Amino acid sequence: MGKFVVSPATHQTDCGRFRASFSVHRAKGNGSYCRVFRFDKTFASRDAARLFAVTQGWLQACMPNPPPC
């Protein structure tokens, strides 16, 4: 299995709250895997949104068989 790179991100909404997202990248042999996850849930702070993104990214990367793109 290839190694995963998880990249968390936060995005400020028009009302001043924050949304979380992350991307998962993996290269293995001649193939690669890249998926972006965005969440509708909003958070009061950028730190809270980032923590959520990091946690969700870690859970996704730890799945034994990630879903296909």
PyMOL commands that set and color helices and strands:
alter all, ss='L'
color gray80, all
select helices_A, chain A and resi 46-62
alter helices_A, ss='H'
color red, helices_A
select strands_A, chain A and resi 4-12+18-28+31-43
alter strands_A, ss='S'
color yellow, strands_A
deselect
rebuild
show_as cartoon
